[in-house]
Amino acid sequence: MRNRHGIENPSVEIVPKMVVVHWTDVLSVNKTIRTFNPVYLPGRPSLRKASALNVSAHFVIGRDGTIFQLLPETTFARHTIGLNYCAIGIENIGSARYPLTDAQLQANTQLVKYLMAKYAIQYVIGHHEYQIFKNTEWWKETDPDYVTKKSDPGDEFMGQLRINLGLQGDVFGGK
């Protein structure tokens, strides 16, 4: 947290204030979990430059809507540049070619409602929306050039998820 976010924290605990929804681009729960399992990033040299810590998420949701918890919600996970210090990550098995399913939408709805009841969640965003926080107090990334372009899980999925959650409009509550 110190190196990437400039935050001094003697533990790996976070205070969840945001949920970031992703898709895996991998079509297997088991393969996704195996990818996240090593503590240190085995490949992807461009990501390794930023940190040797492997990418990860708190939850994985299968195409049938089954929810798997990989980490406690309050444990730091590397899934969204600039926001990991406060964000719970949900990975959905799917991709642009294999859009997320209705069962996944329902599972995300139930999971995020649970998280919103348990924590003071202020934002529910798609991974593709993370850069809108770049020039806000929320953004904590020490390298201003470390950004990536993401498309997951897309405006349609996030729009429907926000409707299901009773959230209005876009990320900041507008139209």
Salt bridges, closest charged atoms under 4 A:
GLU73 OE1 - LYS118 NZ 3.03
GLU91 OE2 - HIS22 ND1 3.92
GLU129 OE2 - HIS128 NE2 3.95
GLU129 OE1 - ARG162 NH2 2.64
GLU141 OE2 - ARG4 NH2 2.36
ASP152 OD2 - HIS22 ND1 3.73
ASP152 OD1 - HIS127 ND1 3.14
ASP155 OD1 - HIS128 NE2 2.86
